[in-house]
Amino acid sequence: EIMGGILPALGFAITLTVIGKRNLIPFFIIGFFAVMYLGLDTMAVAIFATCVALLMNLFRMKEEAA
């Protein structure tokens, strides 16, 4: 029972150490709340996040070219 309570916190901590970059942590937290509190499907959030990342990359490439 104790281990069951610790596992979510441990998973959260491991994920944050893997991400490690300060500029990615807000996206992780937004995705976490979208899945946990809004009840969205994990796959839907992943697909949406991929689209947002691709768009951000596209706009960044256009700014660098200009």
Secondary structure as UniProt FT lines:
FT   HELIX           2..19
FT   TURN            22..24
FT   HELIX           25..36
FT   HELIX           42..65
//
